[in-house]
């Protein structure tokens, strides 16, 4: 093997080792007590709001919202003092069907033009386990505000090796009835219960 080729192979190997080392450090710490206290903002590129609804009882239809924004003020040692607010742009709704996406944005369903955001504002946070909690707050959807309680699981926290920002991740889940918010189209043919999963990343301010 020529010297230049050997140097090239060695450089590739060294780069691979450095890359592996960096990503090995990407494993988030799952210890809630070690999470940094303070103000956080939603990291929109890796935050998703997923939803699922029964389609005539035969299948489950899935979709998501993106470009989420919001804030979290976290107090790990006294989670009840934490605050949370999430804003979800309705016109980002996405399914596997462009036709359905248009229908969901229309006045027949979510009416994105008249009600451009879905907003969740936490009113109470209650720890239920070492890495879990229940958050109760107000959901404003389709011009209607209702109190809901959602389950929260702490995923982990640490410095993102790509952007070097301290990040905390959570998964929030629960079920709402769309008819409670005046979205009644095709109930009960299309399910009234909507399952929600928010996979949320927050960056420390």
PAZAPA-4460 file (N, C-alpha, C; in steps of 0.05 Angstrom, whole numbers, plus 32768, in hexadecimal, padded with zeros to 4 digits):
% residues 205
    n_x    n_y    n_z   ca_x   ca_y   ca_z    c_x    c_y    c_z   seq   type   mol
   8011   7FE8   8000   8000   8000   8000   8012   8019   8000     1      X     A
   800C   802B   7FEE   801C   8044   7FEC   8018   8055   8005     2      X     A
   802D   8065   800B   802D   8075   8023   8015   8088   8024     3      X     A
   800E   8094   800D   7FF8   80A7   800C   7FDE   8099   8012     4      X     A
   7FDB   8080   8007   7FC3   8071   800C   7FC0   8069   802A     5      X     A
   7FD7   8061   8035   7FD7   805A   8052   7FCF   8072   8063     6      X     A
   7FD9   808A   805C   7FD2   80A2   806B   7FB5   80A8   8069     7      X     A
   7FAA   80A4   8051   7F8D   80A9   804C   7F7C   8096   805D     8      X     A
   7F83   807C   805D   7F74   8069   806C   7F76   806F   808A     9      X     A
   7F8E   8076   8093   7F91   807D   80AF   7F81   8095   80B7    10      X     A
   7F7F   80A9   80A5   7F6F   80C1   80AB   7F52   80BA   80AD    11      X     A
   7F48   80A8   809B   7F2C   80A0   809C   7F26   8091   80B6    12      X     A
   7F39   807F   80BE   7F35   8070   80D6   7F34   8083   80EF    13      X     A
   7F47   8096   80EF   7F48   80A9   8105   7F2E   80BA   8107    14      X     A
   7F24   80C2   80F0   7F0B   80D2   80EF   7EF4   80C1   80F9    15      X     A
   7EF3   80A7   80F2   7EDE   8096   80FA   7EDF   8092   8118    16      X     A
   7EF7   808F   8124   7EFA   808C   8141   7EF0   80A5   814F    17      X     A
   7EF8   80BD   8145   7EEF   80D6   8151   7ED1   80D8   8150    18      X     A
   7EC5   80D1   8138   7EA8   80D3   8135   7E9A   80C0   8148    19      X     A
   7EA4   80A7   814B   7E98   8094   815D   7E99   809E   8179    20      X     A
   7EB0   80AA   8181   7EB3   80B4   819C   7E9F   80CA   81A2    21      X     A
   7E9C   80DC   818E   7E89   80F2   8192   7E6D   80E8   8196    22      X     A
   7E65   80D5   8185   7E4A   80CB   8187   7E46   80B9   819F    23      X     A
   7E5B   80AD   81A8   7E59   809D   81C1   7E52   80AF   81D8    24      X     A
   7E5C   80C8   81D7   7E56   80DB   81EC   7E3A   80E7   81E9    25      X     A
   7E2C   80E0   81D3   7E12   80EB   81CF   7DFC   80DE   81E0    26      X     A
   7E03   80C8   81ED   7DEF   80BB   81FE   7DE8   80CD   8215    27      X     A
   7DCE   80D3   8216   7DC4   80E6   822A   7DC4   80D9   8246    28      X     A
   7DC8   80E9   825A   7DC7   80DF   8276   7DA9   80DD   827D    29      X     A
   7DA2   80C6   8287   7D85   80C1   828D   7D7F   80C5   82AB    30      X     A
   7D91   80D2   82B9   7D8D   80D8   82D6   7D7F   80F3   82D9    31      X     A
   7D65   80F3   82E0   7D56   810D   82E1   7D63   8121   82F4    32      X     A
   7D6E   8118   830A   7D79   812A   831E   7D91   813A   8313    33      X     A
   7D9D   8131   82FE   7DB5   813E   82F3   7DAE   8153   82DD    34      X     A
   7D94   8155   82D6   7D8D   8168   82C1   7D91   8185   82CB    35      X     A
   7D9C   8195   82B9   7DA1   81B1   82BF   7D87   81C0   82C3    36      X     A
   7D85   81CF   82D9   7D6E   81E0   82DE   7D6F   81F9   82CD    37      X     A
   7D57   8204   82C7   7D57   821D   82B9   7D44   821E   82A2    38      X     A
   7D48   8232   8291   7D36   8237   827A   7D3F   8228   8261    39      X     A
   7D2C   821C   8254   7D31   820D   823B   7D1E   8217   8225    40      X     A
   7D26   8212   820C   7D14   8217   81F5   7D12   81FE   81E4    41      X     A
   7CFB   81FA   81D8   7CF7   81E3   81C7   7D0C   81E3   81B0    42      X     A
   7D18   81CC   81AB   7D2A   81C8   8194   7D18   81BD   817E    43      X     A
   7D10   81CE   816B   7CFA   81C6   8158   7D02   81B0   8144    44      X     A
   7D1B   81AE   813D   7D23   819B   8129   7D1E   817E   8131    45      X     A
   7D1F   8178   814B   7D1C   815D   8154   7D05   8159   8167    46      X     A
   7CF2   816C   8166   7CDA   816A   8176   7CC2   8164   8164    47      X     A
   7CB3   8150   816B   7C9C   8148   815B   7C84   8144   816C    48      X     A
   7C6D   814B   8161   7C53   8146   816E   7C44   8131   815C    49      X     A
   7C42   8119   8166   7C35   8103   8157   7C19   80FF   8161    50      X     A
   7C07   80F8   814F   7BEC   80F1   8157   7BE2   80D9   8149    51      X     A
   7BCE   80CB   8155   7BC3   80B3   814A   7BA5   80B3   814F    52      X     A
   7B95   80AA   813B   7B78   80AA   813E   7B6D   8092   812F    53      X     A
   7B59   8085   8139   7B4D   806E   812D   7B3F   8076   8112    54      X     A
   7B44   8066   80FE   7B37   806A   80E4   7B23   8054   80DF    55      X     A
   7B0A   805A   80E6   7AF3   8048   80E3   7AF6   802E   80F2    56      X     A
   7B07   802E   8106   7B0B   8016   8116   7B1C   8000   8108    57      X     A
   7B24   8005   80EF   7B34   7FF2   80E1   7B52   7FF6   80E5    58      X     A
   7B5B   800F   80E4   7B77   8016   80E5   7B7B   802E   80F7    59      X     A
   7B93   8034   80FD   7B9A   804D   810B   7BA9   805F   80F8    60      X     A
   7B9F   8078   80F6   7BAC   808C   80E5   7BBF   809D   80F5    61      X     A
   7BD7   80A2   80EA   7BEB   80B1   80F9   7BF3   80CB   80EA    62      X     A
   7BFC   80DE   80FA   7C05   80F7   80EE   7C17   8105   8102    63      X     A
   7C21   811C   80FA   7C33   812B   810C   7C32   8149   8106    64      X     A
   7C3B   8159   8119   7C3F   8175   8116   7C5D   817B   811B    65      X     A
   7C68   818F   810D   7C84   8196   8111   7C87   81B4   8116    66      X     A
   7CA0   81BD   8117   7CA7   81D9   811B   7C9A   81E3   8135    67      X     A
   7C9B   81D2   8149   7C91   81D8   8164   7CA3   81ED   8171    68      X     A
   7C97   81FE   8181   7CA6   8211   8192   7C9C   8210   81AE    69      X     A
   7CAB   821C   81C0   7CA2   821C   81DC   7CB9   821F   81F0    70      X     A
   7CB2   8221   8209   7CC5   8225   821E   7CC0   8212   8236    71      X     A
   7CD6   820C   8244   7CD5   81FC   825C   7CE7   8209   8271    72      X     A
   7CDC   820D   8288   7CEC   8216   829E   7CED   81FF   82B2    73      X     A
   7D04   81F2   82B4   7D06   81D8   82C2   7D14   81DB   82DD    74      X     A
   7D07   81D0   82F1   7D12   81CE   830C   7D13   81B1   8314    75      X     A
   7D28   81A2   830D   7D29   8185   8312   7D24   817C   832F    76      X     A
   7D2D   818C   8342   7D2A   8185   835E   7D0F   818B   8369    77      X     A
   7CFF   819A   835A   7CE4   81A1   8362   7CD3   81A4   8348    78      X     A
   7CCD   818D   833C   7CC1   818E   8321   7CA6   819D   8321    79      X     A
   7C99   819E   8338   7C80   81AC   833A   7C82   81C9   8334    80      X     A
   7C9A   81D4   8336   7C9E   81F1   8331   7CA5   81F6   8314    81      X     A
   7CA7   81E1   8304   7CAE   81E4   82E8   7C97   81EF   82D8    82      X     A
   7C9E   81FD   82C2   7C89   8208   82B0   7C8F   81FF   8294    83      X     A
   7C79   81FD   8284   7C7C   81F2   8269   7C66   81FF   8257    84      X     A
   7C6E   8207   823F   7C5B   8211   822B   7C64   8208   820F    85      X     A
   7C51   81FC   8200   7C57   81F1   81E6   7C45   81FE   81D1    86      X     A
   7C50   8205   81BA   7C40   8210   81A4   7C44   81FF   818B    87      X     A
   7C2E   81F6   817F   7C2F   81E3   8169   7C21   81F0   8151    88      X     A
   7C2F   81F5   813B   7C23   8201   8123   7C10   81ED   8115    89      X     A
   7BF7   81F4   8112   7BE4   81E1   8107   7BEA   81DB   80E9    90      X     A
   7BF4   81EF   80DB   7BF9   81EB   80BE   7C11   81D9   80B8    91      X     A
   7C1E   81CF   80CD   7C34   81BC   80C8   7C2A   819F   80C9    92      X     A
   7C10   819B   80CD   7C05   8180   80CF   7C0D   8170   80B6    93      X     A
   7C15   8157   80BB   7C1F   8146   80A5   7C17   8129   80A9    94      X     A
   7C0C   811D   8094   7C06   8101   8094   7C12   80F5   807B    95      X     A
   7C0A   80DE   8073   7C15   80D2   805A   7C04   80DB   8042    96      X     A
   7BF1   80EC   8046   7BDF   80F5   8030   7BDE   8113   802F    97      X     A
   7BE7   811E   8019   7BE5   813B   8015   7BC8   8145   8015    98      X     A
   7BB6   8135   800A   7B9A   813C   8009   7B8F   813E   8026    99      X     A
   7B96   812A   8037   7B8D   812A   8052   7B99   8142   8062   100      X     A
   7BB2   8148   805C   7BBF   815E   806A   7BAF   8178   8064   101      X     A
   7BA6   817C   804B   7B97   8193   8044   7B7C   8193   8053   102      X     A
   7B6F   817C   8055   7B56   817A   8063   7B59   8181   8080   103      X     A
   7B6E   8177   808D   7B72   817C   80A9   7B77   8199   80AF   104      X     A
   7B82   81A8   809C   7B87   81C5   80A0   7B6E   81D5   809A   105      X     A
   7B5A   81C9   808E   7B42   81D8   8085   7B2F   81DE   809C   106      X     A
   7B1B   81EF   8098   7B07   81F5   80AD   7AF8   81DC   80B6   107      X     A
   7AF7   81C8   80A5   7AE8   81AF   80AC   7AF5   81A1   80C3   108      X     A
   7B10   81A5   80C6   7B1E   8198   80DC   7B2B   81AC   80EF   109      X     A
   7B45   81B1   80EB   7B54   81C2   80FF   7B53   81DF   80F8   110      X     A
   7B4C   81E7   80E0   7B4A   8203   80D8   7B64   8212   80DE   111      X     A
   7B79   820B   80D0   7B93   8217   80D6   7B94   8235   80D2   112      X     A
   7B84   823F   80BF   7B84   825C   80BA   7B78   826C   80D2   113      X     A
   7B63   8262   80DD   7B56   826F   80F3   7B63   8269   810E   114      X     A
   7B6D   8251   8111   7B79   8249   812A   7B95   823E   8124   115      X     A
   7BA9   824F   8120   7BC3   8247   8116   7BD4   8236   8129   116      X     A
   7BCD   8237   8143   7BDE   8229   8156   7BCE   8217   8169   117      X     A
   7BDB   8201   8171   7BD2   81F1   8188   7BE5   81F8   819F   118      X     A
   7BDA   81FF   81B6   7BEB   8208   81CC   7BE6   81F8   81E5   119      X     A
   7BFC   81F0   81F2   7BF9   81E2   820C   7C09   81F2   8220   120      X     A
   7BFB   81FA   8236   7C07   8208   824C   7C04   81F8   8266   121      X     A
   7C1A   81EF   8271   7C19   81DF   8289   7C10   81F0   82A1   122      X     A
   7C00   81E4   82B2   7BF7   81F1   82CB   7C01   81E2   82E4   123      X     A
   7C07   81C8   82E1   7C10   81B9   82F8   7C21   81A2   82EE   124      X     A
   7C38   819D   82FB   7C49   8187   82F5   7C4D   8176   830E   125      X     A
   7C47   815C   830C   7C49   814B   8323   7C5B   8133   831D   126      X     A
   7C70   812F   832C   7C82   8118   8328   7C73   80FE   832F   127      X     A
   7C76   80EA   831E   7C69   80D0   8323   7C7D   80BA   8326   128      X     A
   7C96   80BF   8320   7CAC   80AB   8322   7CC6   80B9   831F   129      X     A
   7CDC   80AA   831F   7CF6   80B6   831D   7CFA   80C5   8303   130      X     A
   7CEE   80BA   82ED   7CF2   80C7   82D3   7CD7   80CD   82C6   131      X     A
   7CC2   80CF   82D6   7CA7   80D4   82CA   7C98   80E8   82DA   132      X     A
   7C84   80F4   82CD   7C73   8108   82D9   7C58   810A   82CA   133      X     A
   7C45   8117   82D7   7C2D   811E   82C9   7C2C   813D   82C8   134      X     A
   7C24   8147   82B0   7C22   8164   82AD   7C05   816A   82A5   135      X     A
   7BF9   817C   82B4   7BDE   8184   82AF   7BDE   81A1   82A5   136      X     A
   7BCF   81A6   8290   7BD0   81C1   8285   7BB9   81C6   8272   137      X     A
   7BB9   81DD   8266   7BA4   81E5   8253   7BAD   81E1   8237   138      X     A
   7B9D   81D3   8227   7BA1   81D0   820B   7B8D   81E2   81FC   139      X     A
   7B97   81F3   81EB   7B86   8204   81DA   7B88   81F9   81BE   140      X     A
   7B71   81EF   81B4   7B70   81E3   8199   7B56   81EB   818C   141      X     A
   7B58   81F4   8173   7B3F   81FB   8164   7B2F   8210   8173   142      X     A
   7B3D   8221   8181   7B2F   8237   818F   7B22   8230   81AA   143      X     A
   7B27   8217   81B3   7B1C   820D   81CC   7B32   8206   81DF   144      X     A
   7B2F   820D   81F9   7B44   8207   820D   7B38   81F3   8221   145      X     A
   7B47   81DD   8225   7B3F   81C8   8238   7B57   81C0   8249   146      X     A
   7B51   81B7   8261   7B66   81AD   8273   7B6B   8190   826D   147      X     A
   7B84   8188   826A   7B8B   816C   8265   7BA3   8165   8277   148      X     A
   7BA7   814B   827B   7BBD   8141   828A   7BCD   812D   8278   149      X     A
   7BE7   8131   8276   7BF8   8121   8265   7C0E   8114   8275   150      X     A
   7C17   80FD   826B   7C2D   80EF   8278   7C48   80F8   826C   151      X     A
   7C5C   80FB   827D   7C76   8104   8274   7C8B   80F0   827D   152      X     A
   7C9D   80E9   826A   7CB4   80D8   8270   7CCD   80E6   8269   153      X     A
   7CE0   80E7   827B   7CFA   80F4   8276   7D0B   80E0   8266   154      X     A
   7D15   80E9   824F   7D26   80D7   823E   7D43   80D9   8246   155      X     A
   7D4D   80F1   824A   7D6A   80F5   8250   7D72   8111   824A   156      X     A
   7D8A   8118   8253   7D94   8133   824F   7DB3   8133   824D   157      X     A
   7DBD   8146   823F   7DDA   8148   823C   7DE1   815C   8226   158      X     A
   7DFB   815F   8220   7E04   8170   820B   7E02   8163   81F0   159      X     A
   7DF3   816F   81DE   7DF2   8164   81C3   7E0D   8167   81B5   160      X     A
   7E19   8151   81AC   7E34   8153   81A1   7E36   8161   8186   161      X     A
   7E1F   8166   817A   7E1F   8173   8160   7E1D   8191   8162   162      X     A
   7E0A   819B   8172   7E08   81B9   8175   7E13   81C3   8190   163      X     A
   7E1C   81B0   81A0   7E29   81B7   81BA   7E16   81C4   81CE   164      X     A
   7DFC   81C1   81CA   7DE8   81CD   81DC   7DDE   81B8   81F0   165      X     A
   7DDB   81C1   8209   7DD0   81AF   821D   7DB2   81AB   8217   166      X     A
   7DAB   8191   8215   7D90   818A   820C   7D83   8176   821F   167      X     A
   7D69   817A   8224   7D59   8167   8234   7D42   815D   8223   168      X     A
   7D3D   8143   8225   7D28   8137   8214   7D12   812A   8225   169      X     A
   7CFA   812D   821C   7CE2   8121   8229   7CCF   8116   8215   170      X     A
   7CBF   8102   821E   7CA9   80F8   820E   7C8F   80FD   821E   171      X     A
   7C7D   810B   8211   7C63   8111   821E   7C4D   8103   820F   172      X     A
   7C3B   80F6   821D   7C26   80E7   820F   7C0B   80EA   821E   173      X     A
   7BF6   80E5   820F   7BDB   80E6   821B   7BC6   80E4   8205   174      X     A
   7BAD   80E7   820D   7B97   80E5   81FA   7B83   80FC   81FF   175      X     A
   7B7A   8108   81E9   7B65   811C   81EB   7B4E   8114   81D9   176      X     A
   7B36   811F   81DF   7B1F   811B   81CD   7B1D   8134   81BB   177      X     A
   7B1E   8130   81A1   7B1D   8147   818F   7B02   8155   8190   178      X     A
   7AED   8146   8196   7AD2   8153   8198   7AD1   8167   81AF   179      X     A
   7AE2   8164   81C3   7AE3   8177   81D9   7AEC   8193   81CF   180      X     A
   7AFA   8193   81B8   7B04   81AB   81AD   7AF5   81B4   8194   181      X     A
   7ADD   81A8   8190   7ACD   81B0   817A   7AD5   81A5   815F   182      X     A
   7AE7   8191   815F   7AEF   8184   8146   7ADF   816A   8144   183      X     A
   7AC7   816B   8138   7AB4   8155   8139   7AB1   8146   811F   184      X     A
   7AC0   814D   810B   7ABC   8142   80F0   7ABF   8123   80F1   185      X     A
   7AAA   8116   80E7   7AAA   80F9   80E3   7AAB   80E9   80FD   186      X     A
   7AA6   80F5   8114   7AA4   80E5   812D   7A89   80D6   812D   187      X     A
   7A88   80BC   8133   7A9E   80AB   813C   7AAB   809A   8127   188      X     A
   7AA4   809F   810D   7AB1   8090   80F7   7ACF   8092   80F9   189      X     A
   7AD8   80AB   80FC   7AF5   80B0   8102   7AF6   80B5   8120   190      X     A
   7B08   80A8   812E   7B09   80A8   814B   7B09   80C4   8158   191      X     A
   7AFC   80C5   816F   7AFB   80DE   817E   7B14   80E0   818F   192      X     A
   7B1E   80C9   819A   7B36   80C9   81AA   7B4F   80CD   8198   193      X     A
   7B60   80E0   81A0   7B78   80E5   8191   7B90   80E1   81A4   194      X     A
   7BA0   80CD   819D   7BB8   80C8   81AE   7BCF   80DA   81A5   195      X     A
   7BDD   80E5   81B8   7BF1   80F9   81B2   7C0C   80F1   81BF   196      X     A
   7C21   80F4   81B0   7C3C   80F0   81BA   7C4D   8108   81B2   197      X     A
   7C58   8116   81C6   7C6A   812C   81C0   7C86   8123   81C7   198      X     A
   7C97   8120   81B3   7CB3   811A   81B8   7CC2   8134   81B7   199      X     A
   7CCA   813E   81CE   7CD3   815A   81D0   7CF0   815C   81DA   200      X     A
   7D00   816B   81CB   7D1B   8172   81D3   7D1C   8190   81DB   201      X     A
   7D28   8195   81F1   7D2B   81B1   81FB   7D48   81B8   81FF   202      X     A
   7D50   81D0   81F5   7D6B   81D9   81F8   7D6D   81EE   820E   203      X     A
   7D81   81EB   821E   7D85   81FE   8234   7D8C   8219   822A   204      X     A
   7D7F   822D   8234   7D83   8249   822A   7D9E   8254   8235   205      X     A
***
